[in-house]
């Protein structure tokens, strides 16, 4: 779990750092492949604290997508998880994130 946290923060930080200043307030965080929503919130808070300290702003938390074997199954079938397994945890989480964007 700690390794995933480091990767999440490193990848996200690098992407956010490259974003133009005028777009940074439009950045939202979606924690992916987390054990539960609380874990996603925890990861997001940690990332937001690092961004605030070093980049001068805190991205907002949009949601979390739980780890789900159905994602691997969907990839193997070359289908989106919301098509291959619409009632899976990951598909439901993705739909919840999408609803927030509408």
Secondary structure, 3 states (H helix, E strand, C coil): CHHHHHHHHHHHHHHHHHCCHHHHHHCEEEEEEECCHHHHHHHHHHHHHHHHHHHCCCCEEEEEEECCHHHHHHHHHCCCHHHHCCCCHHHHHHHHHHHHHC
